[in-house]
Amino acid sequence: MTQASTNREPFVLPLNAGTYWMCSCGQSKNAPYLLGYKTRLGAAALIIFLIPATLIFHTNLADPIQQIMFLKNLGLLGSLLLVLQHGPGRISLDRTH
């Protein structure tokens, strides 16, 4: 497998209609959000991790970089709360009907 990020050009991957695909970068072999598998449990675990990590590592809000990282984590918390509230989407492995 070649890495497309070295030449800073988009990597084009031809896909056939009806083909199921997911990231094969090696970093997301267990991708609960991509597949819709145990989304609420995964969102809760990430929220439990993200709150103390944000409060411990991004406390110096006078530093612009720390402020940006704090606000990024705050945005992630908001999106995880939405996933926790609404659960998986229409097409997911968690759907029972």
PyMOL commands that set and color helices and strands:
alter all, ss='L'
color gray80, all
select helices_A, chain A and resi 4-6+32-35+39-57+64-86
alter helices_A, ss='H'
color red, helices_A
deselect
rebuild
show_as cartoon
